[in-house]
Amino acid sequence: MSKRRKYTLIGLLIAVIVGFVAFHQVQAASHKAKFCILCHNMQPEYDSFVKGNMLAKKHNDANVTCHDCHVPTIPEQLNEVRMYLTGDFEMPAKQRGFKNEQCTECHKVDDIRKKTAHYGLSNPHDGVHNKANEMLECQSCHAVHHPQKLNTCMSCHPIDWKVDSSWRMFLPNEK
């Protein structure tokens, strides 16, 4: 084997090792919220995750990472890069919608119903409006990075339970 070829193979091997280590370092760093805001214009969402009284902070306190809830596909990631490079995005970012399946991967329906059973007939997790014993869409009331809203139930019913300061009643012409 020629000297040049030997050095080329050694160089390639070193490049592969460095690339492998760098990839895993970036992968590990990308699970931290501080990494996400390097590119994503989401300061309010980051702030709600690290401080304040939103559900995002409770998730952060429980060591839930951004990637535990937000798992974008490759096409979504490429579109995010395109939007970032072209400036084609809205500020603040639109609130994302999630299906119950995403929430119930960690939050078990039976546990939620038991935990809120003391609300009696006004328990929103075991209410008469739920079809086939399915829960309403979690996002009808719960938001992670934004104030949670009481509108869903209060549009027809008064509630007889107290909520913490992460909840808000929006007027009909608001969100």
Backbone bond lengths (Angstrom), bond angles and torsions (degrees), N, CA, C in turn:
res aa  C-N    CA-C-N  psi(-1)  N-CA   C-N-CA  omega(-1)  CA-C   N-CA-C  phi
1 M - - - 1.448 - - 1.526 108.35 -
2 S 1.319 115.28 134.09 1.460 119.21 -178.40 1.524 110.00 -72.05
3 K 1.334 113.92 157.96 1.458 120.38 -179.94 1.536 110.44 -61.76
4 R 1.312 116.01 -41.15 1.464 120.86 -178.07 1.540 110.13 -62.86
5 R 1.308 116.10 -45.25 1.463 120.61 179.72 1.534 110.44 -64.10
6 K 1.315 116.35 -40.33 1.467 121.51 179.33 1.528 110.08 -61.58
7 Y 1.333 117.45 -45.97 1.467 121.33 179.22 1.532 111.20 -67.48
8 T 1.312 116.92 -34.53 1.454 120.79 177.21 1.526 110.16 -64.38
9 L 1.317 117.34 -45.46 1.471 121.06 178.56 1.527 111.68 -64.52
10 I 1.332 116.63 -40.85 1.469 120.54 177.17 1.521 109.50 -63.16
11 G 1.330 117.25 -43.02 1.467 121.81 178.30 1.519 111.52 -62.14
12 L 1.331 116.55 -43.68 1.469 120.39 177.76 1.525 111.25 -63.91
13 L 1.306 116.99 -41.44 1.457 121.04 178.40 1.533 110.87 -61.89
14 I 1.317 116.36 -44.58 1.470 120.97 178.05 1.531 109.71 -62.97
15 A 1.347 117.07 -42.82 1.468 121.05 179.48 1.531 110.69 -62.46
16 V 1.320 117.59 -40.90 1.468 121.29 178.73 1.524 109.92 -64.63
17 I 1.317 117.44 -44.39 1.471 121.07 179.86 1.529 110.51 -63.27
18 V 1.333 116.63 -47.30 1.473 120.66 179.07 1.527 109.80 -62.05
19 G 1.338 117.35 -43.44 1.461 120.93 178.16 1.507 112.29 -61.28
20 F 1.328 116.49 -42.50 1.459 121.94 179.23 1.524 110.80 -61.95
21 V 1.324 116.48 -47.72 1.470 121.42 179.39 1.531 110.05 -63.55
22 A 1.336 116.98 -45.08 1.470 120.77 -179.67 1.525 110.78 -62.01
23 F 1.336 116.84 -43.79 1.464 120.60 179.02 1.522 110.69 -57.89
24 H 1.324 117.14 -46.02 1.463 120.25 -178.45 1.529 111.85 -69.94
25 Q 1.314 118.26 -31.39 1.466 121.07 175.70 1.536 110.07 -66.75
26 V 1.331 116.14 -45.35 1.468 120.32 178.51 1.526 109.28 -65.08
27 Q 1.314 117.23 -41.73 1.464 121.71 178.48 1.529 110.34 -58.33
28 A 1.324 117.38 -45.73 1.466 121.25 179.58 1.528 110.50 -65.95
29 A 1.332 116.96 -43.33 1.467 120.96 -179.68 1.520 111.37 -65.36
30 S 1.326 117.18 -33.18 1.467 120.54 -175.30 1.522 112.70 -68.13
31 H 1.309 118.34 -11.77 1.458 120.74 177.55 1.524 111.88 -84.81
32 K 1.308 117.00 -3.42 1.460 121.00 178.83 1.531 109.27 -98.08
33 A 1.321 116.73 137.90 1.461 121.50 -177.42 1.524 111.86 -59.02
34 K 1.319 117.15 -34.33 1.462 120.32 -179.12 1.531 111.21 -61.96
35 F 1.313 117.73 -30.42 1.464 122.40 177.53 1.529 110.46 -68.11
36 C 1.325 116.71 -40.92 1.464 121.34 -175.73 1.527 111.93 -60.83
37 I 1.341 116.76 -39.53 1.464 118.32 -176.27 1.523 113.02 -77.20
38 L 1.334 117.86 -1.30 1.462 119.25 173.68 1.522 110.30 -62.86
39 C 1.322 116.68 -36.60 1.464 121.20 -178.74 1.521 113.06 -114.68
40 H 1.324 116.72 -36.57 1.454 119.76 -176.45 1.520 110.01 -81.49
41 N 1.325 116.08 134.74 1.460 121.82 177.10 1.521 108.15 -84.41
42 M 1.321 114.95 81.99 1.457 119.50 -174.00 1.527 112.01 -143.99
43 Q 1.304 116.38 44.82 1.454 120.04 -179.53 1.532 112.74 -57.06
44 P 1.359 118.72 -43.91 1.479 117.57 179.27 1.532 112.61 -61.43
45 E 1.334 116.94 -38.50 1.456 120.11 179.41 1.529 110.53 -67.70
46 Y 1.341 116.11 -39.95 1.469 120.36 177.24 1.528 109.71 -62.40
47 D 1.335 115.86 -46.92 1.464 119.71 -179.82 1.525 111.41 -59.21
48 S 1.344 116.80 -40.15 1.462 119.22 179.82 1.526 111.13 -67.93
49 F 1.328 116.93 -24.06 1.462 121.35 -179.40 1.525 111.67 -79.82
50 V 1.325 117.77 -34.31 1.465 119.89 -174.74 1.524 114.03 -102.15
51 K 1.325 117.45 -14.57 1.472 119.82 178.70 1.524 108.66 -152.75
52 G 1.287 116.74 170.67 1.449 120.34 177.46 1.511 112.90 94.72
53 N 1.345 114.99 -164.41 1.457 119.65 -173.16 1.524 113.22 -123.43
54 M 1.314 117.67 18.76 1.464 120.14 179.22 1.535 110.02 -80.26
55 L 1.316 115.84 167.28 1.462 119.84 177.56 1.525 111.44 -61.95
56 A 1.327 117.29 -27.98 1.465 119.94 178.57 1.524 110.67 -57.75
57 K 1.326 117.85 -41.34 1.464 121.27 179.88 1.526 110.54 -64.71
58 K 1.326 116.83 -38.54 1.466 119.72 177.88 1.530 110.25 -64.97
59 H 1.335 116.93 -36.62 1.463 120.32 176.27 1.529 110.14 -66.75
60 N 1.315 117.20 -42.09 1.469 121.14 178.25 1.530 109.81 -60.87
61 D 1.319 116.22 -44.68 1.471 120.52 179.41 1.529 111.76 -61.16
62 A 1.334 116.44 -26.81 1.464 121.34 179.49 1.536 111.28 -92.31
63 N 1.329 116.27 14.08 1.476 123.12 179.32 1.519 113.61 61.86
64 V 1.329 117.04 30.87 1.459 121.70 172.11 1.519 106.19 -83.36
65 T 1.327 117.25 134.46 1.466 120.82 -179.55 1.519 110.22 -99.32
66 C 1.319 116.64 168.00 1.462 121.21 176.88 1.524 110.40 -55.56
67 H 1.342 115.85 -43.38 1.466 120.53 -176.66 1.520 113.34 -71.53
68 D 1.315 118.08 -12.59 1.463 119.16 175.85 1.531 110.46 -69.86
69 C 1.336 116.69 -28.23 1.469 120.78 179.17 1.524 112.39 -109.79
70 H 1.314 116.78 -35.30 1.461 121.85 -176.40 1.526 109.38 -105.49
71 V 1.307 116.32 104.37 1.460 121.08 -179.69 1.529 107.33 -122.85
72 P 1.334 116.67 84.11 1.462 118.70 -177.50 1.528 111.80 -72.75
73 T 1.322 114.68 148.05 1.458 120.09 175.79 1.529 108.72 -77.61
74 I 1.326 117.21 167.43 1.468 120.93 177.35 1.526 110.53 -58.19
75 P 1.350 120.27 -46.68 1.469 119.12 177.39 1.534 112.94 -59.21
76 E 1.343 117.30 -38.63 1.467 119.87 177.30 1.525 110.63 -64.57
77 Q 1.325 117.45 -41.00 1.459 120.69 179.00 1.531 110.65 -64.27
78 L 1.318 116.74 -42.28 1.472 120.13 178.65 1.527 110.37 -63.82
79 N 1.328 116.80 -39.48 1.458 120.10 177.15 1.520 110.98 -65.10
80 E 1.335 117.45 -38.28 1.467 120.63 177.26 1.525 110.80 -63.51
81 V 1.328 117.52 -39.94 1.469 121.00 176.83 1.523 109.19 -62.91
82 R 1.334 117.05 -44.80 1.468 120.97 178.76 1.530 110.80 -59.26
83 M 1.346 116.27 -47.14 1.462 119.92 -179.34 1.526 110.89 -61.84
84 Y 1.323 116.43 -41.43 1.462 120.64 -179.13 1.526 110.97 -64.63
85 L 1.338 116.88 -45.82 1.459 121.09 -177.71 1.524 112.68 -68.15
86 T 1.340 116.91 -33.71 1.462 120.43 -178.13 1.525 112.48 -93.20
87 G 1.332 117.34 -9.82 1.464 120.40 -177.45 1.517 112.20 74.88
88 D 1.323 117.57 16.21 1.459 123.69 -176.98 1.525 110.32 -89.70
89 F 1.344 116.60 71.32 1.454 121.48 178.45 1.510 108.45 -151.48
90 E 1.319 116.03 161.50 1.461 121.62 -179.26 1.515 110.51 -100.84
91 M 1.309 115.20 145.69 1.458 120.98 173.56 1.521 107.48 -124.47
92 P 1.298 120.25 128.98 1.453 125.09 -5.46 1.526 109.93 -70.55
93 A 1.314 115.29 162.59 1.456 120.83 -179.74 1.523 109.82 -63.50
94 K 1.323 115.92 147.30 1.461 120.02 176.80 1.519 109.49 -65.51
95 Q 1.315 114.95 145.36 1.458 119.75 177.09 1.521 107.96 -70.02
96 R 1.320 115.98 128.74 1.458 120.68 -179.23 1.515 110.58 -79.37
97 G 1.300 114.97 148.10 1.455 120.19 175.70 1.518 109.87 -99.60
98 F 1.295 116.82 140.43 1.453 121.52 179.12 1.514 109.29 -128.79
99 K 1.287 115.69 149.61 1.459 121.80 176.07 1.529 108.90 -88.22
100 N 1.313 115.58 157.93 1.464 120.53 -179.54 1.515 112.83 -55.63
101 E 1.331 117.27 -34.19 1.461 119.99 -177.43 1.528 111.34 -55.52
102 Q 1.317 116.53 -35.02 1.465 118.71 179.95 1.527 110.43 -67.64
103 C 1.309 117.61 -42.62 1.466 121.18 -179.57 1.529 111.29 -69.31
104 T 1.342 115.06 -40.60 1.463 118.72 -174.39 1.527 113.24 -79.96
105 E 1.332 116.97 0.92 1.465 118.34 170.31 1.526 109.71 -64.47
106 C 1.329 116.46 -32.80 1.474 121.51 178.97 1.526 112.07 -109.65
107 H 1.319 117.10 -39.62 1.461 122.35 -176.74 1.522 108.43 -96.59
108 K 1.311 116.85 108.41 1.463 122.17 -176.72 1.530 110.75 -78.88
109 V 1.333 116.52 131.60 1.461 122.66 -175.13 1.520 111.89 -55.75
110 D 1.316 118.17 -46.81 1.464 120.49 -178.99 1.525 111.58 -61.72
111 D 1.334 116.92 -38.64 1.466 120.61 178.02 1.531 111.00 -66.08
112 I 1.316 116.57 -39.51 1.476 120.98 179.04 1.521 109.51 -63.76
113 R 1.318 116.15 -45.63 1.470 119.95 -179.39 1.526 111.25 -62.44
114 K 1.322 117.48 -41.60 1.472 120.79 178.43 1.528 110.46 -65.17
115 K 1.319 116.78 -42.55 1.468 121.33 -177.47 1.529 111.58 -64.76
116 T 1.329 116.98 -30.63 1.467 120.35 -177.54 1.533 112.51 -106.52
117 A 1.318 117.18 11.33 1.470 121.05 -178.31 1.531 112.26 -61.05
118 H 1.325 117.85 -28.63 1.463 120.76 -178.30 1.532 112.83 -65.34
119 Y 1.339 117.77 -10.43 1.470 120.92 176.29 1.524 111.47 -77.03
120 G 1.322 116.60 -9.84 1.460 120.90 176.80 1.519 112.15 64.48
121 L 1.339 116.04 -135.17 1.460 120.61 -176.67 1.529 113.11 -65.22
122 S 1.329 117.19 -21.08 1.466 118.88 179.72 1.531 112.17 -93.05
123 N 1.323 117.39 15.16 1.463 121.25 177.48 1.532 108.57 -69.23
124 P 1.319 118.17 111.89 1.468 120.03 -176.94 1.526 113.38 -69.73
125 H 1.313 117.42 -15.51 1.467 120.21 -177.55 1.527 112.36 -89.76
126 D 1.324 116.92 -8.15 1.458 120.72 -179.43 1.520 108.52 -141.99
127 G 1.304 115.87 41.41 1.458 120.78 -172.76 1.510 114.00 -86.58
128 V 1.325 114.71 168.18 1.458 121.65 -178.46 1.530 112.10 -71.08
129 H 1.329 117.92 -18.10 1.463 120.60 -179.19 1.521 112.86 -82.50
130 N 1.301 117.13 -9.66 1.462 120.16 -178.25 1.517 109.64 -74.41
131 K 1.321 115.92 126.25 1.467 121.38 -178.13 1.524 109.95 -82.26
132 A 1.302 116.38 135.27 1.463 122.92 176.59 1.534 112.05 50.78
133 N 1.336 115.03 36.48 1.461 121.55 179.60 1.524 113.45 63.21
134 E 1.340 117.03 17.23 1.465 121.26 175.90 1.517 108.83 -87.36
135 M 1.301 115.88 149.01 1.464 119.97 177.51 1.521 110.19 -74.87
136 L 1.313 115.78 156.07 1.458 120.82 169.97 1.529 107.64 -62.46
137 E 1.319 117.98 166.97 1.463 120.02 175.71 1.527 107.85 -63.10
138 C 1.301 117.42 127.83 1.469 122.29 -179.14 1.527 111.02 -52.66
139 Q 1.340 115.45 -41.80 1.461 119.59 -175.81 1.532 112.81 -71.06
140 S 1.333 117.64 -6.66 1.465 119.30 174.53 1.525 110.32 -61.05
141 C 1.321 115.70 -29.94 1.472 121.00 -179.87 1.526 111.69 -121.70
142 H 1.313 115.90 -42.63 1.456 120.56 -172.19 1.525 112.24 -90.21
143 A 1.308 114.88 137.54 1.456 122.46 172.03 1.527 105.59 -132.63
144 V 1.293 117.02 149.49 1.461 119.65 -175.55 1.517 111.30 -95.44
145 H 1.322 117.16 -47.20 1.462 121.03 -176.67 1.528 112.76 -102.87
146 H 1.312 117.58 0.97 1.466 122.94 -178.10 1.526 108.11 -129.18
147 P 1.339 117.32 164.61 1.469 117.58 177.29 1.529 110.45 -58.69
148 Q 1.314 115.34 140.42 1.453 119.82 175.52 1.520 107.45 -74.32
149 K 1.319 117.43 153.52 1.456 119.15 -174.12 1.527 112.45 -119.93
150 L 1.305 113.40 140.02 1.458 120.81 -179.38 1.525 112.13 -94.75
151 N 1.320 118.10 -1.01 1.461 121.57 -173.22 1.517 114.15 -56.60
152 T 1.325 118.13 -39.78 1.458 120.64 -172.40 1.520 111.26 -53.10
153 C 1.311 117.86 -52.80 1.466 120.61 -178.82 1.535 111.68 -81.03
154 M 1.326 115.44 -42.12 1.461 119.43 -172.81 1.519 112.80 -71.19
155 S 1.332 117.86 -11.27 1.458 118.47 177.43 1.531 110.26 -65.69
156 C 1.323 117.49 -24.85 1.475 121.51 177.96 1.526 113.55 -121.34
157 H 1.328 116.24 -30.42 1.466 119.98 -171.51 1.522 111.82 -125.22
158 P 1.328 116.88 143.00 1.464 117.71 168.50 1.531 108.03 -76.45
159 I 1.294 116.50 146.25 1.460 117.88 176.42 1.524 107.77 -100.40
160 D 1.326 116.67 149.38 1.457 120.33 -177.79 1.526 111.30 -116.06
161 W 1.336 116.21 27.66 1.456 120.30 178.93 1.505 109.12 -131.70
162 K 1.326 115.29 154.04 1.461 120.77 -177.05 1.513 110.25 -90.31
163 V 1.324 114.84 149.28 1.456 121.12 177.61 1.526 108.32 -124.14
164 D 1.329 115.82 157.27 1.457 118.35 179.52 1.533 110.96 -82.98
165 S 1.323 116.43 -178.90 1.463 120.88 -172.65 1.521 114.14 -72.22
166 S 1.340 118.90 -1.76 1.458 119.53 176.35 1.527 111.05 -82.73
167 W 1.332 117.10 -1.24 1.460 122.35 -179.64 1.518 110.45 -103.07
168 R 1.321 116.72 150.39 1.453 121.21 179.43 1.525 109.12 -147.79
169 M 1.308 115.68 144.98 1.449 120.58 173.37 1.511 106.38 -97.07
170 F 1.330 117.65 115.43 1.446 121.71 178.70 1.537 109.15 -88.40
171 L 1.310 115.28 142.03 1.452 119.71 174.70 1.524 108.30 -70.03
172 P 1.339 118.57 156.60 1.474 120.65 -176.91 1.530 114.08 -55.48
173 N 1.332 119.00 -30.77 1.466 120.22 -178.80 1.530 112.52 -86.67
174 E 1.319 118.38 1.88 1.457 122.47 176.21 1.516 109.39 -100.69
175 K 1.324 116.33 -175.86 1.476 122.25 -178.54 1.490 110.71 -45.63
